[in-house]
């Protein structure tokens, strides 16, 4: 006897264990069949899941659908060490106990973070199982596995040998709190009210938001079309406070309408200024250290040395006012770069970094989209975003000044490079500062130039995206034959915000390493927002914990709530009320199954066949509707219309099948059939008459069972637990496990 309601908490763990023990998640290669494969977008291995991760439901829908189509289907899971993100989280943990990363040498800090992550490493793995994600856990990989890291090193060496890796002194986005450089994509730009200061440079007035950097000025630039400065070009201006003369030059980048139309050129602290300086062979002066404090320098007044940037700005303005060189100041609303991790204002700095020359790689990645090797769905909006970024791409800075992650496999000889500065903390090397033109080699041991043994490895670690950009290739290489069979993968499902971070880089490196694109389709899924349409965040207090929702309403309810009725790439408004509504749908499905099983009990009802005798008009109509549902669900899943497919299933099962068809059956059976007298059966016993009438009803019961079984199959990719539990209770079903049953086909 079935319970009155579906008790998800009592069956989900049991069912998932059955799937795992049956090895149904692990595909078998079959050269005669076309495989289907998805690589999981890497979650931070040591972080709990958030509602965005619960959207992996979309991938599970695809995986379960293609598995039921009979294709060898692989969903390869993994976890990311998440470089700067994990170190940032760990540093917050240290702060709670009154410590910082500077209290430990490099090796100790790395080991502490390792221990921290190992304690939490299985958190989201277990949580993904709670949501029913049918990943092949036998192929799970972690980004710091020695084999994975070695393949990353191989890629670095290959890029280097092909002339695509170089060490250069370039201006980078530096976070003085996190202590590392970031790519342009990892900088958040926020609107902020600041002040624009007008300063007297003797022969010209300039306007700047950063008076504290005037001590690193090397020129004043004006637009060559600006007639008011035509007589000043080639002459000198004088930096206030320090009375250093600098040339007046021209540059087309100067906006004649901003400020005075004259720009102070400070190559060390502004990206535009850096480019101007490079073109004009100007010196790059360094006056701010990596902690954001003003350095001692012949140009920097003693009152400012040691101050942080904010303090230095205030002090510089005070000194300018005192000397009468501050002409005026006015409010300015402008965009300011901030660290995407901690929110600290980004400090542009010129630091030697490791770069990948990406233009040739990007051109091939662009061509692969244009010629259809990979398609982006939805196409128009996101293809344009992809092309805009790839066509304007700059060389990729793959250096990060953090401890957590694989160190770049480069060694410097201390004898050949006496200018190397070693920063030691507690007796260990925390970081090294290497001059721009230092010599290096790609292996340890003895120096290849002088034969000496005083070599030190680069302390910069790889940008996390450099590892994850190789993820499809490196993980599939782990098992013999997988790369050849499952690559290119079928679909990459992701949110648009890492179209650049991850998708573009996987395209570039995948093509570079294999000659083939890493995936045939990039599907851009929706963004999760609250019921008011606001993006979920802890600071706003509008976050829903997916595991808490599973505990309360079941995994099926959460999964269905995340996809039902959602248009492609639109926002998903999720709320507890919506999840509760889908829990009610689970119970509706459960109650339908109780009705079906009650009416099949003890009867030898024949299996449905197209055109069988004894069908009513209502029976034929529901079969016709079912065939339409099979067609539309298949078409929708083939075209990534998950919202439409789930909405149609919901409407058909609840309303067309349960509310209409089954109610007609109940009325016909219990009121119009069993209790209706039949003149031809007069004299027969009531029991004999009832038995005959019951058999006359068998064709309808065949239809009921047929429609219901096919509904369970169609709904299974969306709601796997309740459908599998019901399937196992229906007697005589020849496909014992719903998950690996055959996808429905339209009756001809």
C-alpha positions in Angstrom: 0.0 0.0 0.0 1.4 3.4 -1.0 1.7 6.3 1.4 -0.8 9.1 0.9 2.0 11.6 0.0 5.5 11.3 -1.6 8.1 11.2 1.2 11.1 12.5 -0.6 13.5 12.4 2.4 12.9 8.6 2.8 13.5 7.6 -0.8 16.0 10.0 -2.4 19.2 8.6 -0.8 18.1 5.0 -1.4 17.4 5.7 -5.1 20.7 7.6 -5.7 22.6 4.7 -4.0 20.8 2.2 -6.4 21.8 4.3 -9.4 25.4 4.5 -8.2 25.8 0.9 -7.3 24.2 -0.1 -10.7 27.0 2.1 -12.4 24.3 3.7 -14.5 26.2 7.0 -14.5 29.3 5.4 -16.1 29.0 5.1 -19.9 30.4 2.3 -22.0 32.2 3.4 -25.1 30.5 2.0 -28.3 32.2 3.0 -31.5 29.0 2.2 -33.4 27.1 4.9 -31.4 27.5 8.7 -31.2 28.4 9.7 -27.6 27.0 12.6 -25.7 29.2 14.4 -23.2 29.2 17.4 -20.9 32.0 18.7 -18.7 30.8 20.2 -15.4 31.6 23.9 -15.0 34.0 23.7 -12.1 32.6 24.7 -8.7 35.0 25.7 -5.9 35.8 22.2 -4.5 35.6 23.5 -0.9 32.5 25.7 -1.0 28.9 24.8 -0.3 26.5 25.0 -3.2 24.5 28.1 -3.9 21.3 28.4 -6.0 23.4 29.1 -9.1 25.0 25.7 -8.8 21.6 24.1 -8.5 21.1 25.2 -12.1 23.3 22.3 -13.0 19.8 20.8 -13.2 19.8 21.9 -16.8 22.8 19.7 -17.6 21.3 16.8 -15.7 18.1 17.1 -17.8 20.2 16.9 -21.0 22.3 14.0 -19.6 19.3 12.0 -18.5 17.5 12.7 -21.8 20.4 11.5 -24.0 21.0 8.5 -21.8 17.4 7.4 -22.4 18.0 7.9 -26.1 20.5 5.1 -25.8 23.6 7.2 -26.4 26.8 6.5 -24.4 26.5 9.5 -22.1 29.2 11.1 -19.9 28.8 13.9 -17.4 32.3 14.4 -16.1 32.4 16.1 -12.6 35.3 18.0 -11.1 36.3 20.5 -8.4 38.4 23.7 -8.7 41.0 24.8 -6.2 39.8 28.3 -7.2 43.2 30.1 -6.5 42.5 33.6 -5.4 38.9 32.9 -4.3 40.0 30.1 -1.9 42.9 32.0 -0.5 40.7 35.0 0.0 38.2 32.9 2.0 41.0 31.4 4.0 42.4 34.8 4.8 39.0 35.8 6.2 39.2 32.7 8.4 42.7 33.7 9.5 41.4 37.2 10.4 38.9 35.7 12.7 41.7 34.2 14.8 43.8 37.4 14.7 46.2 36.2 11.9 47.1 37.1 8.4 48.9 35.4 5.5 52.0 37.4 6.4 52.3 35.4 9.7 53.4 32.3 7.8 56.1 31.3 5.3 55.0 30.2 1.9 55.1 26.4 2.5 53.3 26.7 5.8 50.6 28.9 4.4 50.1 26.5 1.4 49.7 23.5 3.7 47.3 25.3 5.9 45.1 26.2 2.9 45.4 22.6 1.7 44.2 21.2 5.1 41.4 23.8 5.1 40.2 22.7 1.6 40.5 19.0 2.3 38.1 19.2 5.2 35.5 20.8 3.0 36.4 19.1 -0.3 33.4 16.7 -0.4 30.8 19.2 0.7 29.5 20.2 -2.8 30.1 16.7 -4.1 27.7 15.3 -1.6 25.3 18.2 -2.2 25.3 17.6 -5.9 24.3 14.0 -5.2 21.4 15.3 -3.0 20.1 17.1 -6.1 20.2 13.9 -8.1 22.9 14.9 -10.5 23.8 11.8 -12.5 27.6 12.5 -12.9 30.1 9.8 -13.5 31.9 10.0 -10.1 34.5 7.4 -11.2 35.9 10.1 -13.4 35.9 13.0 -10.9 39.0 15.2 -11.0 40.3 18.0 -8.8 42.4 20.7 -10.4 45.4 20.2 -8.1 45.7 16.5 -8.9 49.4 15.9 -9.8 48.5 14.5 -13.2 46.3 17.5 -14.0 49.0 20.0 -12.8 51.7 18.2 -14.9 49.5 18.5 -18.0 49.1 22.3 -17.3 52.9 22.5 -17.1 53.2 20.7 -20.4 50.9 23.3 -22.0 53.0 26.1 -20.6 56.1 24.6 -22.0 54.5 24.0 -25.4 53.2 27.6 -25.5 56.7 28.8 -24.6 58.4 26.7 -27.2 56.0 28.1 -29.8 56.9 31.7 -28.8 53.5 32.3 -27.3 54.7 32.8 -23.7 56.7 35.8 -22.6 57.7 37.6 -19.5 57.1 41.3 -19.8 56.8 44.4 -17.8 53.3 45.7 -18.3 50.7 47.6 -16.4 48.4 45.3 -14.6 45.3 45.5 -12.4 46.7 45.0 -8.9 44.8 44.5 -5.6 46.9 45.7 -2.7 44.8 43.7 -0.3 44.7 40.4 -2.1 48.3 41.0 -3.1 47.9 39.9 -6.7 47.3 41.1 -10.2 44.1 40.4 -12.0 43.0 40.3 -15.7 40.7 43.0 -16.9 37.8 40.6 -16.7 38.3 40.2 -13.0 37.9 43.9 -12.3 34.5 45.3 -11.3 33.9 48.8 -12.4 31.7 50.9 -10.0 30.4 54.4 -10.3 31.8 56.6 -7.6 31.8 60.3 -6.6 35.4 61.7 -6.3 37.1 65.0 -6.9 38.8 66.4 -10.0 41.7 68.5 -9.0 43.0 71.3 -11.2 46.8 71.8 -10.7 49.2 74.5 -11.8 52.1 73.0 -13.9 53.6 76.4 -14.7 53.1 76.7 -18.4 49.8 74.7 -18.3 47.1 73.6 -16.0 46.1 70.0 -15.8 43.2 68.1 -14.2 43.6 64.8 -12.4 41.7 62.6 -9.9 45.1 61.3 -8.6 47.2 64.1 -7.3 49.2 61.6 -5.1 50.9 60.2 -8.3 52.2 63.6 -9.7 55.6 62.6 -8.3 55.8 59.9 -11.0 54.8 62.2 -13.9 57.1 62.1 -16.9 55.2 64.3 -19.4 52.1 66.4 -20.0 50.1 65.3 -23.1 47.7 67.3 -25.2 45.6 66.4 -28.3 47.4 67.5 -31.5 44.1 69.0 -32.8 43.7 71.2 -29.7 44.6 74.6 -31.1 44.9 76.3 -27.6 48.0 74.3 -26.9 49.7 74.4 -30.4 52.4 76.8 -29.2 53.1 74.7 -26.0 54.0 71.5 -27.7 57.7 70.6 -27.3 58.1 73.0 -24.4 58.3 72.2 -20.7 55.8 72.0 -17.8 56.8 71.9 -14.1 55.5 69.4 -11.6 54.4 71.3 -8.5 55.9 70.6 -5.0 59.0 69.1 -6.5 59.7 71.5 -9.4 60.8 68.9 -11.9 60.5 69.9 -15.5 58.8 67.5 -17.9 58.1 67.8 -21.7 54.7 68.6 -23.3 53.9 66.0 -25.9 50.9 65.1 -28.1 48.6 62.1 -28.0 45.4 61.4 -29.9 43.9 59.7 -26.8 43.5 63.0 -25.0 39.9 64.1 -24.6 39.9 67.9 -25.3 36.6 68.2 -23.4 37.9 66.6 -20.2 39.2 69.0 -17.5 41.6 71.4 -19.2 42.4 69.2 -22.2 45.9 68.6 -20.8 46.8 65.2 -19.2 49.6 64.4 -16.8 51.3 61.3 -18.1 52.1 58.8 -15.4 53.0 55.5 -17.1 53.3 53.5 -13.9 49.8 54.2 -12.7 47.4 54.4 -15.7 46.9 52.0 -18.6 46.5 54.8 -21.2 49.5 56.7 -19.8 51.5 53.4 -20.0 50.7 53.1 -23.7 51.6 56.8 -24.3 54.8 56.2 -22.4 55.7 53.2 -24.5 55.2 55.0 -27.8 57.2 58.0 -26.7 60.0 56.0 -24.9 59.2 57.7 -21.6 60.5 56.4 -18.3 58.2 54.5 -16.0 58.7 55.5 -12.4 57.6 53.4 -9.4 56.5 55.3 -6.2 53.8 52.9 -4.8 54.7 49.5 -3.4 52.5 46.3 -3.6 50.8 47.1 -0.3 49.6 50.4 -1.7 52.0 52.6 0.3 54.2 55.5 -1.0 57.9 54.6 -1.4 60.9 56.6 -0.4 62.2 58.3 -3.5 64.1 61.4 -4.5 60.8 62.6 -6.0 58.5 61.8 -3.1 58.2 64.4 -0.3 59.2 62.9 3.1 55.8 63.8 4.5 54.1 61.4 2.1 56.5 58.4 2.3 54.8 55.4 4.0 51.3 56.7 3.7 48.7 54.6 1.9 47.2 55.9 -1.3 44.1 57.6 0.3 46.3 59.2 3.0 48.8 60.3 0.4 46.1 61.9 -1.7 44.9 63.9 1.2 48.4 65.0 2.2 49.3 65.9 -1.3 46.2 68.1 -1.7 47.1 69.8 1.6 50.6 70.6 0.4 49.3 71.8 -3.0 46.9 74.2 -1.2 49.7 75.4 1.0 51.9 76.3 -2.0 49.0 77.8 -4.1 49.4 75.2 -6.8 45.9 73.8 -6.4 43.8 75.9 -8.7 40.4 74.4 -7.9 38.6 71.2 -7.2 35.2 70.0 -8.4 33.0 66.9 -7.9 33.3 64.1 -10.5 31.2 61.0 -10.9 33.3 58.4 -12.7 33.9 54.6 -13.0 36.5 53.1 -10.7 38.0 49.6 -10.9 37.6 47.5 -7.8 38.7 43.9 -6.9 36.0 41.4 -7.8 36.9 39.5 -4.6 37.3 42.0 -1.8 36.1 45.3 -3.3 39.4 47.1 -2.8 40.1 49.9 -5.3 42.4 48.4 -8.0 45.9 50.0 -8.2 47.3 50.0 -11.8 51.0 48.9 -11.4 53.8 48.1 -13.7 55.1 44.7 -12.6 56.9 41.9 -14.6 54.3 39.3 -15.4 53.9 36.2 -17.5 51.8 36.6 -20.6 50.3 34.5 -23.3 50.2 36.0 -26.8 46.6 35.2 -27.6 45.8 37.0 -30.9 46.6 33.9 -33.1 44.7 31.7 -30.6 41.8 34.0 -30.5 41.5 34.2 -34.3 41.1 30.4 -34.5 38.5 30.5 -31.7 36.6 33.2 -33.6 36.7 31.3 -36.9 35.4 28.1 -35.1 32.2 30.0 -34.2 31.8 31.6 -37.6 32.1 28.4 -39.5 29.7 26.5 -37.2 32.1 24.1 -35.5 30.7 25.5 -32.2 27.3 27.2 -31.9 26.2 29.5 -29.1 22.6 29.2 -27.9 20.8 31.6 -27.8 22.7 32.8 -30.8 22.5 36.5 -31.6 23.0 38.2 -28.3 25.8 36.0 -27.0 27.6 35.5 -30.2 28.0 39.3 -30.5 29.4 39.4 -26.9 31.8 36.6 -27.7 33.1 38.3 -30.9 33.4 41.7 -29.2 35.7 40.3 -26.6 37.7 37.9 -28.8 38.3 40.5 -31.5 39.6 43.0 -29.0 41.5 40.6 -26.8 44.8 41.6 -25.2 47.7 39.4 -24.2 46.6 37.3 -21.2 48.3 37.9 -17.9 48.6 34.4 -16.4 50.6 35.4 -13.3 49.1 35.6 -9.8 51.0 36.7 -6.7 49.3 34.3 -4.4 50.4 31.1 -2.7 47.4 28.8 -3.4 47.9 27.2 -6.8 50.6 25.6 -9.0 53.7 27.7 -9.3 54.8 28.7 -12.8 57.5 26.2 -13.8 60.3 28.6 -14.3 63.6 28.9 -12.4 66.0 31.9 -12.0 69.7 31.6 -11.2 70.7 33.9 -8.3 74.3 34.1 -9.6 73.2 35.2 -13.1 70.5 37.5 -11.7 72.0 39.4 -8.7 69.2 41.9 -8.8 66.5 39.4 -7.6 64.9 40.5 -4.3 63.7 37.7 -2.1 60.9 38.4 0.4 61.3 36.1 3.3 58.6 35.6 5.9 59.4 33.5 9.0 62.5 32.1 7.3 60.7 31.0 4.1 60.5 32.5 0.7 57.0 34.2 0.4 57.7 35.9 -3.0 60.5 37.1 -5.2 60.8 40.3 -7.2 62.7 39.7 -10.4 64.0 42.5 -12.7 62.4 42.9 -16.1 65.3 41.4 -18.1 66.2 38.5 -15.8 67.3 35.2 -17.5 65.3 32.1 -16.7 65.0 28.4 -17.6 62.2 25.9 -17.6 63.7 23.3 -15.3 65.3 23.2 -11.9 68.7 21.7 -11.0 71.8 23.5 -12.1 71.9 26.7 -14.1 72.1 26.1 -17.8 74.3 29.2 -18.3 76.8 29.1 -15.4 76.3 25.6 -14.0 75.6 27.0 -10.6 73.1 25.4 -8.2 71.6 28.6 -6.6 68.3 28.4 -8.5 65.0 29.7 -7.2 61.6 28.9 -8.7 59.2 31.6 -9.7 56.8 32.3 -6.9 54.0 33.5 -9.0 51.2 31.0 -9.5 49.0 30.3 -12.5 45.8 32.2 -13.0 43.1 29.7 -12.2 41.5 30.2 -15.6 44.8 29.0 -17.2 44.2 25.6 -15.6 40.4 25.5 -16.2 40.9 26.6 -19.8 42.5 23.3 -20.4 40.0 21.3 -18.3 38.1 19.3 -21.1 41.4 18.1 -22.6 43.3 17.4 -19.4 40.5 15.5 -17.7 39.5 13.4 -20.7 43.2 12.5 -21.1 43.0 10.8 -17.6 41.2 7.7 -18.9 42.6 5.9 -21.9 40.3 6.4 -25.0 38.1 9.1 -23.5 39.7 12.0 -25.3 39.4 10.2 -28.6 35.8 9.1 -28.0 34.1 11.9 -26.0 36.1 15.0 -27.4 34.8 17.4 -28.6 32.2 17.3 -25.9 28.6 17.9 -26.9 27.5 20.8 -24.8 28.9 23.3 -22.4 26.2 24.8 -20.3 27.1 28.0 -18.4 26.0 31.5 -17.4 26.9 34.3 -19.7 29.2 36.0 -17.2 32.0 33.4 -17.8 31.6 33.4 -21.5 34.9 35.3 -21.5 36.6 34.0 -18.4 36.1 30.3 -19.3 34.4 29.6 -22.6 36.8 31.8 -24.7 39.8 30.4 -23.0 38.7 26.8 -23.4 38.1 27.5 -27.1 41.6 29.0 -27.6 43.5 26.3 -25.6 41.3 23.4 -26.8 41.9 24.2 -30.4 45.6 24.9 -29.7 46.1 21.5 -27.9 44.0 19.2 -30.1 43.1 21.0 -33.4 39.5 20.7 -32.4 36.9 22.8 -30.6 36.3 21.6 -27.0 32.5 21.5 -27.4 29.9 21.6 -30.2 27.4 23.8 -28.4 27.6 26.5 -25.8 24.3 26.8 -24.0 23.8 30.0 -22.0 21.4 29.3 -19.2 19.4 31.7 -17.1 20.4 33.7 -14.0 18.8 33.0 -10.7 17.1 36.0 -9.0 14.6 36.4 -6.2 10.9 36.8 -6.6 11.4 40.6 -7.0 13.9 40.0 -9.8 17.0 40.9 -7.8 20.1 38.9 -8.1 20.7 36.7 -5.0 23.5 37.7 -2.7 24.2 37.2 1.0 24.6 40.9 1.5 21.0 41.5 0.3 19.7 38.7 2.5 17.7 37.2 -0.3 19.6 34.0 -0.7 17.8 30.6 -0.7 19.9 27.6 0.4 19.3 24.9 -2.2 20.0 22.1 0.3 17.6 23.6 2.8 15.0 23.6 0.1 15.7 20.0 -0.7 15.3 19.1 2.9 11.9 20.8 3.1 10.4 20.0 -0.3 12.5 17.4 -2.0 15.1 17.6 -4.8 12.5 17.2 -7.6 10.5 20.2 -6.4 13.6 22.4 -6.5 14.7 21.1 -9.9 11.3 21.7 -11.4 11.0 25.1 -9.9 14.3 26.1 -11.5 13.3 25.3 -15.1 9.5 25.4 -15.4 8.3 28.1 -17.8 11.7 29.8 -18.0 12.5 31.4 -21.4 16.1 30.7 -22.7 18.7 32.9 -21.1 16.2 34.9 -19.1 16.2 35.4 -15.3 14.8 32.7 -13.1 12.7 34.1 -10.3 12.9 31.5 -7.6 11.1 31.6 -4.3 10.1 29.2 -1.5 6.5 29.5 -2.7 7.4 28.3 -6.2 9.4 25.4 -4.9 6.5 24.4 -2.6 4.2 24.5 -5.6 6.4 22.0 -7.4 6.3 19.8 -4.2 2.5 19.8 -4.7 3.1 18.6 -8.2 5.2 15.7 -6.9 2.3 14.8 -4.6 -0.2 15.1 -7.5 2.0 12.7 -9.5 2.1 10.4 -6.5 -1.7 10.4 -6.1 -2.1 9.6 -9.8 0.1 6.6 -9.3 -2.0 5.4 -6.3 -5.1 5.6 -8.5 -3.4 3.7 -11.4 -2.0 1.0 -9.2 -5.3 0.5 -7.3 -7.1 0.0 -10.6 -4.5 -2.4 -11.9 -4.2 -4.5 -8.8 -5.2 -8.2 -9.3 -6.0 -7.7 -13.0 -4.3 -9.1 -16.1 -4.6 -5.9 -18.1 -3.1 -6.3 -21.6 -0.3 -3.9 -22.7 -1.5 -1.1 -24.9 -1.3 -1.5 -28.6 -2.1 1.0 -31.3 -5.6 0.4 -32.7 -6.6 -2.1 -30.0 -10.3 -2.9 -29.7 -12.6 -1.4 -27.1 -11.1 2.1 -27.0 -13.5 5.0 -26.3 -13.3 8.4 -28.0 -11.7 9.8 -24.8 -9.1 7.0 -24.8 -8.2 7.8 -28.4 -8.0 11.5 -27.7 -5.6 11.1 -24.7 -3.4 8.9 -26.8 -3.3 11.6 -29.5 -2.5 14.2 -26.9 0.3 12.0 -25.5 1.9 11.6 -28.9 1.8 15.4 -29.4 3.5 15.7 -25.9 6.2 13.2 -26.9 6.9 15.1 -30.1 7.0 18.5 -28.4 9.1 17.4 -25.4 11.6 15.8 -27.7 11.7 18.8 -29.9 12.1 21.2 -27.0 14.9 19.2 -25.4 16.7 19.0 -28.7 16.5 22.8 -28.9 17.3 23.6 -25.2 13.7 24.9 -24.5 13.6 23.4 -21.0 11.1 25.9 -19.7 8.6 25.0 -22.5 9.1 21.2 -22.1 8.6 21.3 -18.3 5.6 23.6 -18.5 3.9 21.4 -21.1 4.5 18.3 -19.0 3.1 19.9 -15.9 0.0 21.1 -17.8 -0.7 17.7 -19.5 -0.1 15.5 -16.4 -2.1 17.6 -13.9 -4.8 19.0 -16.1 -5.3 17.0 -19.3 -4.5 13.6 -17.8 -5.6 13.8 -14.2 -8.2 16.5 -14.0 -10.0 15.7 -17.2 -9.3 12.1 -18.5 -9.1 10.3 -15.2 -12.2 12.1 -13.9 -14.1 10.9 -17.0 -12.9 7.4 -16.3 -14.0 7.5 -12.7 -17.4 8.8 -13.6 -17.9 6.3 -16.4 -16.6 3.3 -14.4 -18.2 3.9 -11.0 -21.4 5.6 -12.0 -22.3 4.6 -15.5 -20.8 1.1 -15.8 -20.6 -1.0 -12.7 -24.0 0.2 -11.3 -25.9 0.3 -14.6 -28.4 -2.6 -15.2 -27.9 -4.5 -18.5 -31.0 -6.4 -19.9 -28.9 -8.9 -21.6 -27.4 -10.1 -18.3 -30.6 -10.5 -16.4 -30.4 -13.6 -14.2 -26.6 -13.5 -13.8 -25.1 -12.9 -10.4 -23.9 -9.4 -9.6 -20.3 -10.7 -9.2 -20.3 -12.4 -12.7 -21.8 -9.3 -14.3 -19.2 -7.0 -12.6 -16.4 -9.2 -13.7 -17.5 -9.0 -17.3 -18.0 -5.3 -17.2 -14.5 -5.0 -15.6 -12.9 -6.9 -18.5 -14.7 -4.6 -20.9 -12.9 -1.8 -19.1 -9.4 -3.3 -19.6 -8.6 -1.4 -22.9 -9.1 1.9 -21.0 -6.9 0.7 -18.2 -4.3 -0.2 -20.8 -4.4 3.4 -22.1 -4.2 4.7 -18.5 -1.1 2.7 -17.8 0.5 3.4 -21.2 0.0 7.2 -20.9 1.2 7.2 -17.3 4.3 5.2 -18.0 5.2 7.5 -20.9 4.6 10.6 -18.7 7.0 9.2 -16.1 9.6 8.7 -18.8 9.2 12.3 -20.2 9.2 13.8 -16.7 12.2 11.7 -15.5 15.0 14.1 -16.6 13.3 16.9 -14.7 12.1 15.0 -11.6 14.2 11.9 -11.4 13.5 10.7 -7.8 9.7 10.6 -7.7 9.4 9.2 -11.2 12.0 6.4 -10.4 10.2 5.5 -7.1 6.8 5.3 -8.8 8.2 3.3 -11.8 9.6 0.7 -9.4 6.1 0.1 -8.0 4.3 -0.6 -11.3 4.0 -4.4 -11.8 5.1 -6.0 -15.0 7.3 -3.2 -16.3 10.0 -4.9 -18.4 12.5 -2.0 -18.1 13.4 -2.3 -14.4 15.2 1.0 -14.0 13.5 4.1 -15.3 16.8 6.0 -15.6 18.1 3.7 -18.4 14.7 3.0 -20.0 14.1 3.9 -23.6 12.9 7.4 -24.4 9.2 7.4 -25.6 8.4 7.2 -29.3 5.2 8.3 -31.0 2.9 5.4 -31.8 2.5 5.2 -35.6 
